[in-house]
């Protein structure tokens, strides 16, 4: 088992699933005030909506669209509360349609001052140096090799970038792909060469380097970046090779029991991203999955087992376990070993 500095993952990440009532829904029970909330209707084909405390309530991005910020004042996430979020349907049925089921995934950041360094200073940001997660809003300067100080005290292994002031692709950096390539969150494309995204320069423990891609650093355009670092026993970005064996698939070790799993086949196009959480799974060998790049309702074909230190698929499809295919993932969860390095035991 992995040693971790995070005894309770729900102090930094939590799900908040709910059923719509056609009006105001208070999604409660979290141990923190969310700084990033990702919402998706499970039962109907509605957009994925991302809200964060940096861009403010009523302002969303859609992972299944290249559009920039969409403002719906008084609708969607209208408050980040001490123990969750307030969601209001308003005139848009995407957020809380009566009787429909919804999923939300929520992260805590928190520190909004003290960041220094880099050639681009974020106009606002929120970071957490324990869970190693940061949100950064910045204005591009169009300069190759521009840098942003992230303040996380570790090297980001998974980053998501989106232009908020206009239309452009979502771009993802993943440590297993490297800084000379990228992959799109709003597409089923595989990885592609992309030296203009990060100037072929991997992030360091202090800086994120930018290229001149319009998706990340056009002069005068505004952007948002979500950065995640590996944290032993809590968060891990990695990759695995499929074997197309539904009953003897590869075991993917991450050092904790996954509570959230985001991944994609990276070596070829044509396969959806997959987004799975333990709350919707309820028990092993169940297949509740959502797809970040499309509006499709929840699917039930990605059968998976979550274990105390990783997971294993129970399917042989090319979307998750094709023979010889390469897949990337980012997982968040909870180890059985705490800061005292003593495994938790059950009786």
N, C-alpha and C positions, 0 to 999 in steps of 0.2 A: 504494500500500500504506500501511497505517496504522502510525504509530510507536507503540510500546508500552513500558511500564515493566516488562513481564513477558516475560522471554526464553523461559521454559519453562512453558507452561500446566500441564503435568503435575506441577509443584510445588504446584499449588493445586486442581486438579480432575483426576480420572481415572476411567475405567471399570474395573470389575473383574468380568468375566463368568466364570461357572463352571458346572460340571455337578455335580449333586447326587450324593452317595454314601450317603445314608441316615444319616449320622453327622456327624462334624466336618469342616468344610471351611475351610482357611486360604486366603483370597483375598489373594494377595501381589503384589509387583511395583510398588507405588506408591511415590512419592518423598516421602511424608508420612504422618503419622498422621491418619486421617480424623476429622472432628468431626461430619459429617453423612453418612449413608449411606442411599440409597434403593434398595430391593430389589424385584424383580418376577420371578416365574417366566415364562419366555417360552413354554413349551410346554404349559402347563395353566392353566386359569382360577383363579388364586389372587390373593389381595389384594396390592396395592402396600403395602409396609411402609417407614416412615421411622423411622430411629434417629438419635439425636444424643448427643453426649457430655455435653450439658447435662442432659437428662432421664435419661441413664444407660443402660447395656446392659440388654437384656431388656425394655425398654419401647418400644413401637411405636405409631405412628399409621398409619391407613390412608387414603390419599388418596381411595379409592373409598367411604368411609364417613364419616358425621358423628359417629361415636363418638369419645370422648376417648381418653386413654391406655389401652392394653392391656398388661398385664404378663404375660409368659411367662418366668419366671425359668429360666435355663439353656437357653433356646431362642432362635432368631433370631440377631441380632448379639450375641455374648457378650463380645467384646473389640474395642477399637479399638487396633490394633497400630502399630508404627513404620512398617510398609510395607503396611498393609492392614487387613483385618478377619477375625475368626474367626466363622464361622456354624455353628450346631449345629441339626440337625433336631429332635432330641428326639421328643416324641410328635406334633408338628405337622408335617405333610408339606409345608407351604408354603415352608419355608426351604431344603431340600436333599434333596428326594425323589430316590431313586436313579435315575439316568439322565436326569432332567429337566434342562433348560437354564435358567439364570437370568441376569439382568442386574443389575448394581449400578452406581450412580453415586455418586461420593464427593467431598466437598469438605473442604478444610482451612480452619479458622478460626484459633484458637490463643491469642490474648491474652485472659486471663480476669480482669484487674484494671486499675484506673486509670480506669475510666469514671465520669464525674460529670456532673451537670446533669439537667434534666427534673424533672417532678413525680412520676413513677413511677420508682423505681430497680429495675432487674431483680434478681431474687433470684440469678440466675446468668446468665452470658453468655460468649460466645466470639466474638472478632472478628479480622479480618485487614485491616489498613489498606493492604496492597499489592494484594490481589485484591478489596478492598472488599466483603467478604462478612461478615455477622454473624448470630449466633443469640442470641435473647434470650428468657429465661423470666421472666415477670412476673405479678404479681397485679393484677387490675383494681381501680379505685377508683370506677367508675361516674360519673366526672366528665367532662362534655363539655369537650374542649380539653385533657385531660391530655396530657402529653408524656413521651417517652422519649428520652434522649440515646443515639445509636447509635455514636458514636465512629469512624465510618468515614472521615471527612474528605472525603466526597463525598456527593452527593444520591442516595438510593436511587431506582431507577427500576422496580424489581419487588420486591414484598413479598408473602409468604404468611403468613397468620395462622390459627391454630387454637386453639380452646379445648381444653385438655388435661384439665380437671377434670370435664367432662361433655359431653353431646351438643350439637353445633352445627355449622353449615356451615363449611367451609373458605372463607376470603375472600382474594381476590387484589387487590392494587393494582397497576396497570400505568400507566406514565406516559402512554401513548397514549390511555387511557380517561379518566384524570384522577381527582382526589380526590373528586369528587362522585358517582362511580359505582364499582361493583365488579363482579367476576365470580367465580363459584364454581369451585373446583378439583374439587369432588366432584359436578359436574353438567355436563350438556351445554347448560345455559342460556347465553344471550348476556349481554352487559353489562346492568346495570340501575342506575337512580338509587339512590344509597345515601349520603345526606349524614350518616347516623349512624355510618358506618364510621370515617372520618377527620375528621369535623367539616368536610368539604369543604375541608380544608387539606392541600396537598401537602407531602410531607416536604422538609426542608431539608438542608443539608450538616452540620447538627448534631442536629436533632430530628425525631422521628416524632410526629405529633399524632394522638390517638385521639378518636373519638366515644363514643357510649354504646350502640352495638350490642352485643347479647348475645354476638355472635361475636368481640368484640374487647375489651370493657371493662365487664363486670359486676362490681360490687363483691364482692370476696372470691373470685372465680373465677380460676383460673390459665390462662395462655396461653403459646404459643410463637410467635415471629416469626422468619422467615428473610428477611433483607434483602440485596438484590443491587444494586450500583451499576454503571453503565456504566464500563468500563475500556477505553480505546482498544486495539484489537488483541487483546482477550481476552473481554470480556463486553458484550453489547448487548441492550437491550430496544427493540423497535420495532414497526412495523406495515406492512402492505402491502395493496394492492387486487388481487384476483384478476381474471383475464380469461377463464377457461374454455377456454384454448387449451393443449392438452396438448403441442403441439410448439413453441409460442412463448410460454410462460408468462412472467410477470414475473420478472426477475432481482432478487433481494433482496440488497442490499449490506449487509454488516455489518463489513467491514474485516479479516476473518480467515477461515480455513477452519473452519467449524463442526465441533465434536466432539460437541456436544449441542444439540438443538433441541427446545424445548418451546413449543407454540403452540395457538391455537384461533381459530375464527371468533368474532368478538366482537359483530357487529351483529345477530345473530339466534340463536334457540335451535335445538337439534336436531342439532348437529354435535359430535363428540367432540373432546376435546383430542388432540393428537398429541405423542408423545415418541419421538424418533429420535436415535440416536447413530452416529457414524462407525465404531465398532468392529463393531456389528451389520450395518452396511451393507456393509462390506468393499470394495465398489466402487460406482461410480455406476450410476444407473438401477436401483436395487434398492429394495424397498419394505418393509423390516422396521420395523414401528411398534407401539408400545404405547399404551394409552389410560388416562391416570391416573384417570379417574372411574369405570372399570369393571374387573372382574376378568378380562376377556377375555384369552385368550392372544394371542401376537404375530400381528399381521396382516401381509399382504404386498401391500397395494394402493397404498400411498403412494409411488410412484416418484419419486425425487429425485436430483439431482446436486449434490454439494458441490464448490465451487470454492475457490480460494485466498483469495477475498475475499467469499464469500457463497454463495447456493444458488439453484437453480431447480427447480420441480416439473416432472415429466413426466406429469402427470395433470390432468384438468379437473373433478374432483369438487367439490361444494360444501363438503366438509370441509376443503379446502386451497387451492382455486383457482377458486371459483365466480365467474362474471361479475359485477363490481361489488361483490362481497362484501368486507368488511373483516376482516382477521386480525391478531391480536397475536402476538408471539413474544418469547422470551428465548433467546439463543444464547450458548454458551461455546465458545471455540476457541483457535486459535493463528495469529498473524500470521507472515508471512515476514520482518518487520522487527523487529529487536531494539532494545535500549536505545541502541545506537550509531547507530540510524536508518539502517543499511545493509541493504538487502534480501539475504536468503539466496539463493544461486544454486546450481543443480545443474549437474553436468558429465556 
